Amino acid sequence: MNQTIKKTYSLGIDIGSTTVKYVLCDTHFHIVAKAYTPHDTKQADTLLRLLEELSQTNQDEYSAIDKVYITGSGASRIAPTLNARFVQEVNAVVLAVEHMHPDVNAVVELGGQDAKIIHFKEGKDGKKTVLTSMNDKCASGTGATIEKCTMKVGMENEDLQKLTFQTDKLHHVAAKCGVFAETDIVNLVKTSVPSDEIMNSLADAIVMQNLTVLTRGNTLMPNVLLLGGPNTYLPFLQDCWRMRIAELWDERGIEHDKEKLNELILVPDNAQYYAALGAVIFGEGENNHDKSFSGLIQLKTLVDTGGTKHNENNDAPLVSSPEELKTFKEQYAIKAFTPPKLTKKTTCFLGIDGGSTSSKAVLIGEDGELLLKVYQLSKGNPIEDTLELLQNIQDHNNDGFYDVKGLGVTGYAADVLGGALKADANIIETIAHMKGLGVTGYAADVLGGALKADANIIETIAHMKSAQKAFGESINVICDIGGQDIKVLFMENGMMKNFRLSNQCSAGNGMLLQSMAKQFGVAVEGFADVAFKAKQAPMFNYGCAVFLDTDRVNFQKEGYTKEELFAGISKVLPKNVWQYVVQAPNLAAFGNHFVLQGGTQYNQAALKAQVDYIKDKVPNARVDVHPHPGEAGAYGAALEARDVVKQKGLATFVGMKEALQMTYSSKTDESTRCHFCSINCSRTFIDTQTPSSDTVRYIAGFACEDGTVESVEAFKALKSSRKGLQKTVPNLVKKESTSLFAPTYDLEEKPTSSTQIQEQQ
């Protein structure tokens, strides 16, 4: 009698830092079902949903699952609920590659927060030896860095997947640290470098970082396999790998067919599933796993209960009772703004703040009253963002009541806008009959010439003027938290005494909260409502944004809910401001009147944490929130524009009609490269033009003042003016050091060849 042998299947699961993957394999390791999806930090929930769907779509195969094997950074917590055998992910990848591609000599796998490079080498006995390396601390050069930088340049995932790699327009991006990479990306964005050039530059930096660091001095020998989500879904990243690895082969004399690079450096089918597949291959090769798949009951229990570890080091929640939350909102809720109704033409002044993540514009009257404000998320190009803002304001002026006499700009886009719109004080002015333009901030120079700016002031002054307009001159500290940076101003007698800026690290700002919200699939506007529901808060270590994200992944593995994680990340923000950026051991020494502004203050969870921190350190503190925190910089810009125009009695701004017709072009190639020193910086030329003015060029991307000019004659003139400045302006540091080390007593002159030595009697 013939007996039918029942088929059995093995399930391989990969719980990564950003995605969940599984493969269902037969006894020959053929994949019969698979799934790949982001988990938004809900690892167990996502896996449960995927397996429930599998049980519906592949009922026969699902019912025949015998063993389960699991790998990945989040696997250890979930493995017991499925009776799964845990497999270390590097071992899993190695086994999958050896089984599927015995001719491969090297592997590069990029994940959400880790990168692996594996070398297969022939040993003396003819057997292959395996050398592996993996990033252990920083998430630079991984999918997480790509995702965050994609957000900063304003590209959608669909556009990113269509991008092609080009080398003629690459810019410097530091990839050794994810935060430094983000900082460089923001600097490129604020100077209007196109998004495709920025992402190509990031890809090149990531590839070169991994080739120089993770290879540990070894060479990726052909054939090379590219694995992981980023390598699978981003063709421009694949092309970059092929180009840079081929260059290494040429440099080191390794023979290869240049016409077959796609075969020598290969992205195989199912490249994103190799860790899950390898877990099955590894596990099936052992005899010590005798537990069979027991279904999803325990996994459902884990999802329902959360499985949170109640650590004694947990912090208190943001609010301990509904009454506390109600009291806080009554005192600090930011009231909605309703523009006053105008019945006649009104003289007004315009202020624009082009920030790293959003652009804001306000109109004020001659008395400083706010007449209109406009806010929009940045699309990655400060010139286009500004044109959209101006058009938005123009659309609100259908009745013609806004007679704009001045314009002021601040923030990342200010340099770009100042010249092009002819600013009065680095703080913009004009719409209908705009009479002056002011510019300030990172982007002020780009538009300063084209629009004939009247003045250029720094954005810290814009924020100071805005705060003093709202709360007078009794302010001691102004704390502005934006999307990318933190500014803390220390005041004395109505004047700025000192300030601190987060000029490198993006930890502790709005982008951190926005990124966290996106990872959980929560709209940033709903962040606070989620955070206030937490009954406890894990204690994040303040400091580097990448390390904060690592803490988030570790806490999430332990079972903390999104509510608790949101509360924890909110409570670490004031520590990043006052301990990491300001480094203030005694907050009370600065005074007791604090003003909070910046778009992040709209997030009530972050605001609650900030207020609680300040009042804990300074019990008698008065903490005020700017009535228009997100538009505070633009408000100060408009105030400066008003003051400058009134003082001068005229303005040079080209006007709203001309500004809306402004055009621009961007160029980055060998002709734009700076050759005034051995560094040979790559530069971008941005040309802006309005109908009545000549083309104005702004140069971006240089590392020193020499890069601001193009011709040799201009370079000589720059050097000459610099020498003249040194003669007229004393170098106090040099003067002080000379005085410090000057001899305090006279010494006898040193003898020379002509010195007569007299014989002593």
C-alpha positions in Angstrom: 0.0 0.0 0.0 1.4 3.4 -1.0 1.4 6.0 1.7 1.2 9.6 0.8 4.1 11.5 2.4 2.8 14.7 3.9 4.6 17.8 2.8 6.1 20.0 5.5 7.2 23.6 5.3 9.6 25.8 7.3 9.0 29.4 8.1 11.9 31.9 8.1 11.4 35.3 9.7 13.6 38.4 9.7 12.7 41.0 12.3 14.8 44.0 11.3 15.1 47.5 12.7 12.6 49.0 10.2 11.0 46.0 8.4 9.5 42.6 8.9 10.2 39.8 6.3 9.2 36.2 6.1 9.7 33.3 3.6 7.8 30.0 3.6 10.0 27.3 2.2 9.6 23.6 1.2 12.2 21.0 2.1 14.4 22.0 -0.9 14.4 25.7 0.3 12.2 26.8 -2.5 10.2 29.9 -1.5 6.5 29.3 -1.9 5.3 32.5 -0.1 7.0 35.6 1.2 6.2 39.1 2.5 8.2 42.3 3.2 6.7 45.4 4.9 7.8 48.3 7.2 6.7 47.7 10.8 6.6 51.3 12.0 8.3 50.0 15.2 5.3 47.6 15.8 7.3 44.5 15.2 5.1 41.9 16.9 1.9 43.5 15.6 3.1 43.5 12.0 4.4 40.0 12.1 1.0 38.8 13.5 -0.8 40.5 10.7 1.4 39.0 8.1 1.1 35.5 9.4 -2.7 35.8 9.7 -2.8 36.9 6.1 -0.6 33.9 5.2 -3.0 31.5 7.0 -5.8 32.8 4.7 -3.9 33.0 1.4 -1.9 29.8 1.8 -4.0 27.6 4.0 -2.6 24.2 3.1 1.0 25.4 3.3 0.4 27.3 6.6 -1.2 24.2 8.2 1.8 22.2 7.2 4.4 24.5 8.8 6.7 22.3 11.0 9.6 24.5 12.2 10.1 28.2 12.5 13.4 30.0 12.4 13.9 33.7 13.2 16.7 36.2 12.9 17.2 40.0 13.1 17.7 42.7 15.7 14.1 42.3 17.1 13.9 38.5 17.0 14.8 37.6 20.6 11.6 38.9 22.2 9.3 37.3 19.6 11.0 33.9 19.1 9.6 32.1 22.3 6.0 33.0 21.2 6.4 30.9 18.0 8.6 28.2 19.4 11.1 29.6 16.9 14.8 28.8 16.8 16.9 32.0 16.9 19.7 32.3 14.3 22.3 35.0 14.3 21.7 37.2 11.2 25.3 37.2 9.8 25.3 33.4 9.9 21.9 33.4 8.2 23.1 35.5 5.4 26.3 33.5 4.9 24.4 30.2 4.7 21.8 31.7 2.2 24.6 33.0 -0.1 26.6 29.8 0.0 23.5 27.8 -0.9 22.2 30.1 -3.6 25.5 31.5 -5.1 28.5 29.3 -4.5 30.5 31.4 -6.9 30.1 34.6 -5.0 33.2 36.0 -3.2 31.8 39.0 -1.4 28.4 40.3 -0.1 27.3 43.8 0.8 24.0 44.0 2.7 22.4 47.3 3.8 19.6 47.2 6.3 17.5 49.8 8.1 20.2 50.4 10.8 23.0 48.1 10.1 25.4 47.3 7.3 27.3 44.0 6.7 30.2 43.1 4.4 31.1 39.5 4.0 34.2 38.1 2.2 34.5 34.5 1.1 38.2 33.5 0.7 39.9 30.2 -0.3 41.8 28.6 2.5 45.0 26.6 2.1 43.1 23.4 2.4 40.8 24.4 -0.4 37.9 25.2 1.9 36.3 28.7 2.0 36.9 30.9 5.0 34.4 33.7 5.9 35.4 37.2 7.0 32.5 39.4 8.3 32.3 42.9 9.5 29.3 44.9 10.7 28.6 48.4 12.0 28.1 48.1 15.7 27.4 51.6 17.1 26.4 54.2 14.5 23.6 53.8 11.9 25.4 55.9 9.3 25.6 54.4 5.8 22.3 52.5 6.2 18.7 52.7 5.2 17.8 54.9 8.2 20.2 57.6 7.0 18.8 57.5 3.5 15.2 57.7 4.8 15.9 60.7 7.0 17.8 62.6 4.3 15.0 61.8 1.8 12.6 63.6 4.2 14.9 66.6 4.4 15.1 67.0 0.6 11.4 66.5 0.2 11.5 63.6 -2.2 8.8 60.9 -2.3 9.8 57.2 -2.3 8.4 56.8 -5.9 10.7 59.5 -7.2 13.7 58.1 -5.3 13.2 54.7 -6.9 13.3 56.3 -10.4 16.5 58.2 -9.8 19.6 57.4 -11.8 23.1 57.8 -10.5 25.2 60.5 -12.1 28.7 61.6 -11.1 29.0 64.9 -12.8 27.1 66.8 -10.0 28.3 65.3 -6.8 28.7 67.3 -3.6 30.6 66.6 -0.4 28.5 64.7 2.2 30.1 63.3 5.4 28.8 59.7 5.8 30.9 58.7 8.9 28.1 59.9 11.1 24.4 59.9 10.3 23.9 63.3 11.9 26.8 64.9 10.1 25.4 63.5 6.8 22.0 65.1 7.6 23.8 68.4 8.4 25.5 68.4 5.1 22.2 67.5 3.3 20.5 70.5 5.0 23.4 72.8 3.9 22.9 71.6 0.3 19.1 72.0 0.5 19.3 75.6 1.8 21.5 76.6 -1.1 19.0 75.3 -3.7 21.0 72.3 -4.9 18.5 70.0 -6.7 17.2 67.0 -4.8 18.5 64.5 -7.3 22.1 65.8 -7.0 21.8 65.7 -3.2 20.6 62.1 -3.1 23.3 61.0 -5.6 25.9 62.7 -3.3 24.5 60.8 -0.3 24.6 57.5 -2.2 28.2 58.1 -3.2 29.1 59.0 0.4 27.4 55.9 1.8 29.1 53.6 -0.7 32.6 55.1 -0.1 32.1 55.0 3.6 31.3 51.3 3.6 34.1 50.5 1.1 36.7 52.3 3.1 35.6 51.3 6.7 33.6 48.1 6.7 35.9 46.3 4.2 38.6 46.4 6.9 41.3 46.7 4.3 40.0 43.7 2.2 38.9 44.0 -1.4 35.5 42.9 -2.6 36.4 40.3 -5.2 34.1 39.4 -8.1 31.4 38.2 -7.9 29.8 40.6 -5.5 26.2 40.3 -4.2 24.2 43.3 -3.2 21.5 42.5 -0.6 19.0 44.3 1.7 16.1 46.6 1.2 18.1 49.8 0.1 20.1 47.8 -2.4 17.0 46.1 -3.7 14.7 49.1 -4.2 17.1 52.0 -5.1 18.6 51.5 -8.6 20.8 54.6 -8.2 22.4 53.1 -5.2 23.1 49.9 -7.1 24.7 51.8 -9.9 26.9 53.7 -7.4 28.1 50.4 -6.0 29.0 49.1 -9.4 30.9 52.2 -10.4 32.9 52.5 -7.2 33.7 48.8 -6.9 34.8 48.7 -10.5 37.1 51.7 -9.9 38.7 49.8 -7.0 39.2 46.8 -9.2 40.9 49.0 -11.9 43.1 50.6 -9.2 44.2 47.3 -7.7 44.7 45.4 -11.0 41.8 42.9 -10.6 40.7 41.6 -13.9 37.0 42.0 -14.8 34.7 42.4 -17.8 33.5 46.0 -17.8 30.7 45.0 -20.1 29.3 42.6 -17.5 29.3 44.7 -14.4 25.6 43.9 -13.8 26.5 40.2 -13.6 29.7 40.7 -11.6 28.0 43.0 -9.1 24.5 41.4 -8.8 21.3 42.2 -7.1 19.6 38.8 -7.0 15.9 38.0 -6.9 14.6 38.1 -3.4 17.6 40.1 -2.2 15.7 41.5 0.7 14.8 38.0 2.0 18.2 36.4 2.2 18.5 36.7 6.0 15.0 35.0 6.5 15.9 32.3 3.9 19.3 31.8 5.5 17.7 31.3 8.9 15.8 28.3 7.5 18.9 26.9 5.8 20.9 27.3 9.0 18.3 25.8 11.3 17.4 22.9 9.1 21.1 21.9 9.1 21.0 21.4 12.9 19.5 18.7 14.9 19.0 20.6 18.2 15.7 22.3 17.3 12.8 19.9 18.2 10.1 22.4 18.9 7.3 22.7 16.3 5.3 25.7 15.3 2.5 26.1 17.9 0.4 28.7 16.1 -0.2 32.3 16.9 -1.9 32.3 20.3 1.2 33.3 22.2 2.1 36.0 19.7 -1.4 37.4 20.0 -1.0 37.5 23.7 2.3 39.4 23.4 0.6 41.9 21.1 -2.4 42.3 23.3 -0.4 42.8 26.6 2.5 44.7 25.0 4.9 42.7 27.1 6.5 45.8 28.5 9.3 45.4 31.0 8.5 47.7 34.0 12.0 48.9 34.7 12.7 50.6 38.0 14.6 53.3 36.0 11.5 54.3 34.0 10.7 58.0 34.2 7.4 59.5 35.2 4.8 60.1 32.5 4.3 63.5 31.0 1.0 64.0 32.9 -0.1 62.1 36.0 -3.8 62.9 35.8 -6.4 64.4 33.5 -6.6 67.4 35.8 -2.9 68.2 35.3 -3.2 67.9 31.5 -6.3 70.2 31.6 -4.5 72.8 33.7 -1.5 72.8 31.3 -3.6 73.2 28.2 -5.5 76.1 29.7 -2.3 77.9 30.4 -0.2 77.0 27.4 -2.5 76.0 24.6 -1.6 78.1 21.5 -4.7 79.9 20.4 -5.8 79.8 16.8 -5.1 82.9 14.8 -7.9 84.8 13.0 -6.7 87.5 10.6 -8.4 90.9 11.3 -10.9 92.0 8.7 -9.6 95.0 6.7 -12.0 97.5 5.1 -9.4 99.7 3.4 -5.9 99.5 1.9 -3.5 99.0 4.8 0.3 99.7 4.8 2.0 96.5 5.8 5.4 94.8 5.9 6.2 91.2 5.0 8.5 88.8 6.8 9.6 85.4 5.5 11.4 82.7 7.4 12.7 79.9 5.2 13.5 77.1 7.6 15.0 73.7 7.2 11.6 71.8 7.3 9.1 74.6 6.7 8.7 78.0 5.3 6.7 80.8 7.0 5.5 84.3 6.0 3.7 87.0 8.0 2.3 90.4 7.2 2.3 93.1 9.9 0.9 96.6 10.1 2.8 99.8 10.9 2.1 99.2 14.6 3.4 95.6 14.5 0.0 94.0 14.6 -0.1 90.6 12.9 -2.4 90.8 9.8 -1.7 87.5 8.1 0.5 84.4 8.4 1.2 81.5 6.1 2.9 78.2 6.9 3.9 75.4 4.6 6.2 72.4 4.7 9.4 72.8 2.7 9.7 71.0 -0.6 13.5 71.1 -0.5 14.2 74.2 -2.6 14.2 77.6 -0.7 13.6 79.6 -3.9 10.6 77.6 -5.0 9.3 77.5 -1.4 9.5 81.3 -1.3 7.8 81.8 -4.6 4.9 79.6 -3.3 4.7 81.6 -0.1 4.5 84.9 -2.1 1.8 83.5 -4.4 -0.1 82.3 -1.3 0.0 85.7 0.2 -1.0 87.3 -3.2 -4.0 84.9 -3.3 -5.1 86.3 0.1 -4.9 89.8 -1.3 -7.9 89.6 -3.7 -9.4 92.8 -2.2 -6.2 94.7 -2.6 -6.2 95.8 1.1 -2.6 94.7 1.8 -0.4 97.5 0.6 3.0 96.0 1.3 5.7 98.5 1.9 8.5 96.3 3.2 9.9 92.8 3.1 12.1 90.9 5.6 13.4 87.4 5.4 15.1 85.1 7.8 16.1 81.4 8.2 17.6 79.0 5.7 16.1 80.7 2.7 17.0 84.2 3.7 20.4 84.4 1.9 18.7 83.1 -1.2 15.9 85.6 -1.1 17.7 88.7 0.1 19.4 89.7 -3.1 16.8 88.4 -5.5 14.0 90.3 -3.7 16.1 93.3 -2.8 15.9 93.1 1.0 16.0 96.0 3.5 17.3 94.2 6.6 17.5 90.5 5.9 13.9 90.5 6.7 11.6 90.8 3.7 9.1 93.6 2.8 6.6 94.1 0.0 3.7 92.7 -1.8 1.6 95.3 -3.7 3.9 98.3 -3.5 6.7 96.8 -1.5 9.3 99.5 -0.7 12.0 97.5 1.0 13.5 94.1 1.6 15.4 92.6 4.6 17.2 89.3 4.6 18.7 87.1 7.2 19.8 83.5 7.9 21.4 80.8 6.0 19.8 81.5 2.6 20.0 85.3 2.6 22.9 85.7 0.1 21.3 83.7 -2.7 18.4 86.1 -3.4 20.1 89.2 -1.8 21.5 90.5 -5.1 18.8 89.6 -7.5 16.1 91.3 -5.5 18.3 94.1 -4.3 18.1 93.7 -0.6 18.5 96.8 1.6 19.9 95.1 4.7 21.0 91.7 6.0 20.7 90.7 9.7 21.3 87.4 11.4 18.3 85.3 12.4 19.1 85.4 16.1 18.2 89.1 16.0 15.0 88.4 14.2 13.9 86.0 17.0 15.0 88.4 19.6 12.9 91.3 18.1 9.9 89.0 17.8 10.1 87.8 21.5 10.5 91.4 22.8 7.6 92.5 20.7 5.4 89.9 22.5 6.8 90.1 26.0 8.8 93.3 26.4 12.5 93.6 27.5 12.2 91.7 30.8 13.1 88.5 29.0 16.2 86.6 30.3 16.3 83.6 28.0 14.8 83.0 24.5 14.8 79.3 23.4 13.9 78.7 19.7 13.6 75.0 18.6 13.1 74.6 14.9 13.1 71.6 12.6 16.9 71.3 12.3 18.5 73.5 14.9 18.2 75.0 18.3 18.9 78.6 19.2 19.2 79.8 22.8 19.6 83.5 23.4 20.7 85.0 26.7 19.5 88.5 27.4 20.5 91.3 29.7 18.9 94.8 29.9 17.1 94.2 26.6 20.3 93.3 24.8 21.6 89.9 23.7 24.5 89.0 26.0 25.3 85.6 24.6 23.8 82.7 22.6 24.2 79.0 21.9 23.4 77.1 18.7 23.3 73.4 17.8 25.5 73.9 14.7 26.3 70.2 14.0 24.0 67.8 15.7 20.3 67.6 15.0 19.4 66.0 18.3 16.6 67.6 20.3 14.7 69.4 17.6 11.4 69.1 15.6 12.9 66.7 12.9 13.5 64.2 15.6 9.9 64.2 16.7 8.7 64.2 13.0 10.9 61.2 12.2 9.6 59.3 15.3 6.0 60.1 14.4 6.6 58.8 10.8 8.2 55.6 12.0 5.0 54.9 14.0 2.6 55.9 11.2 1.3 58.8 13.3 0.7 62.3 11.9 3.0 64.8 13.6 -0.1 66.8 14.6 -1.3 63.8 16.7 2.1 63.2 18.4 1.1 64.9 21.7 -2.2 63.1 22.1 -0.4 59.8 21.8 2.4 60.8 24.3 -0.1 62.1 26.9 -1.7 58.6 27.2 1.5 57.0 28.5 1.6 55.7 32.1 5.4 55.6 32.1 8.3 56.8 30.0 11.5 55.0 29.2 14.6 57.0 30.0 16.4 57.9 26.7 20.1 58.9 26.9 20.3 62.5 25.8 22.7 63.4 23.0 23.3 62.1 19.5 20.2 61.7 17.4 21.4 58.3 16.0 22.0 57.0 19.5 18.5 58.2 20.5 17.1 56.2 17.6 19.2 53.2 18.8 17.6 53.6 22.2 14.2 53.7 20.6 14.8 50.4 18.8 16.1 48.8 22.1 13.1 50.0 24.0 10.8 48.8 21.3 12.3 45.3 21.5 11.5 45.3 25.3 7.9 45.9 24.5 7.4 49.6 25.3 4.3 51.0 23.5 4.3 53.9 21.1 2.7 56.0 23.8 5.5 55.4 26.2 8.2 55.9 23.5 6.6 59.2 22.5 6.6 60.3 26.1 10.2 59.3 26.6 11.5 61.0 23.5 9.6 64.2 24.5 11.1 64.2 28.0 14.7 63.9 26.6 14.3 67.0 24.4 14.9 69.6 27.2 17.9 67.6 28.3 19.3 67.9 24.8 18.7 71.6 24.8 20.0 72.6 28.2 22.6 69.8 28.9 23.8 68.9 25.4 23.6 72.2 23.5 23.7 74.9 26.3 25.7 72.8 28.8 24.2 74.7 31.7 24.7 73.2 35.1 22.7 76.0 36.8 19.7 77.1 34.8 18.7 79.7 37.4 21.9 81.7 36.8 20.5 82.9 33.5 17.4 84.5 35.1 13.8 83.5 35.6 11.9 84.8 32.5 12.0 82.2 29.7 10.4 82.6 26.3 9.8 79.5 24.1 9.4 79.7 20.4 9.9 77.8 17.2 7.6 75.4 15.4 8.4 72.5 17.8 6.5 74.4 20.5 3.3 73.6 18.6 3.9 70.0 19.8 2.2 70.1 23.3 4.1 67.0 24.5 7.5 68.6 23.8 6.3 71.9 25.3 5.0 70.2 28.4 8.4 68.5 28.9 10.3 71.8 28.3 8.1 73.7 30.8 8.4 71.0 33.5 12.2 70.9 33.1 12.6 74.6 33.4 10.3 75.0 36.4 12.0 72.0 38.1 15.4 73.7 37.7 14.1 77.3 38.3 11.1 77.0 40.7 10.1 80.7 40.4 10.5 80.8 36.6 8.1 82.6 34.4 7.8 80.5 31.2 6.0 82.1 28.2 5.3 80.7 24.8 5.3 83.0 21.8 1.7 83.5 20.5 2.9 82.5 17.1 5.9 80.2 17.8 6.4 78.8 14.4 6.3 82.2 12.7 8.4 84.0 15.4 11.4 84.4 13.0 9.3 85.7 10.2 7.6 88.1 12.6 10.9 89.5 13.7 11.9 89.8 10.1 8.8 91.8 9.3 9.5 94.1 12.3 13.1 94.7 11.1 11.8 95.5 7.6 9.4 98.1 9.0 12.1 99.7 11.1 14.7 99.9 8.3 12.3 101.2 5.7 11.1 103.9 8.1 14.6 104.9 9.0 15.8 105.0 5.4 12.6 106.5 4.0 12.9 104.3 0.9 13.3 100.7 -0.2 14.9 99.0 -3.1 12.8 95.8 -3.3 11.8 95.0 -6.8 8.2 94.5 -5.8 5.7 91.6 -5.6 5.0 91.5 -9.4 8.7 91.2 -10.3 9.4 88.8 -7.4 6.7 86.4 -8.6 8.3 86.3 -12.1 11.8 85.5 -10.7 13.5 82.6 -12.5 16.6 80.7 -11.5 19.0 78.0 -12.7 21.5 75.8 -10.9 24.8 74.5 -12.3 27.3 72.0 -10.8 30.1 70.6 -13.0 33.8 70.8 -13.5 33.4 74.4 -14.8 32.1 75.5 -11.3 34.8 73.8 -9.3 37.1 76.0 -7.2 40.8 75.8 -8.1 42.2 78.5 -5.8 43.7 75.8 -3.5 44.6 72.1 -3.6 41.2 71.0 -2.1 39.4 71.8 -5.4 35.9 72.2 -3.8 32.9 71.3 -5.8 30.6 74.4 -6.0 27.1 75.2 -7.3 26.3 78.4 -9.3 22.8 79.6 -8.7 21.7 82.3 -11.1 18.6 84.3 -10.3 16.9 86.9 -12.5 13.8 89.2 -12.5 12.3 90.9 -15.5 13.9 94.3 -14.8 17.3 93.2 -13.5 20.4 91.4 -14.7 21.3 87.9 -13.7 22.7 87.7 -10.2 25.0 84.7 -9.3 25.2 83.1 -5.9 28.0 80.6 -5.3 27.3 77.7 -2.9 29.3 74.8 -1.6 32.7 76.4 -1.0 34.7 75.6 2.1 36.4 79.0 2.6 36.1 82.6 1.5 38.3 82.0 -1.6 35.4 80.1 -3.1 33.1 83.1 -3.3 34.8 84.4 -6.4 35.3 83.0 -9.9 38.1 84.8 -11.8 41.8 85.2 -10.9 41.3 89.0 -10.9 38.5 88.8 -8.4 40.6 86.4 -6.3 43.5 88.9 -6.2 41.1 91.7 -5.3 39.7 89.6 -2.5 43.2 88.9 -1.1 44.0 92.6 -1.4 40.9 93.7 0.5 41.6 91.1 3.2 45.1 92.5 3.7 43.6 96.0 3.9 41.1 94.8 6.5 43.9 93.4 8.6 45.7 96.8 8.6 42.6 98.7 9.7 41.1 96.2 12.1 43.3 95.1 14.9 43.9 91.4 15.6 43.2 91.5 19.3 44.1 87.8 19.8 47.5 88.3 18.2 48.0 91.5 20.1 47.1 89.9 23.4 49.3 86.9 22.8 52.3 89.2 22.0 51.8 91.1 25.2 51.3 87.9 27.2 54.6 86.4 26.1 56.6 89.6 26.0 59.8 89.5 28.3 59.4 91.2 31.6 63.1 92.1 32.0 65.9 93.1 29.6 68.4 90.5 28.4 71.9 91.2 27.2 72.2 91.1 23.4 73.3 87.8 22.0 76.9 87.8 20.7 77.5 87.8 16.9 80.5 87.2 14.7 81.4 90.9 15.0 81.1 91.1 18.7 84.4 92.1 20.4 85.2 90.0 23.4 87.3 91.8 26.0 89.6 89.8 28.1 88.8 90.4 31.8 91.7 91.4 34.0 
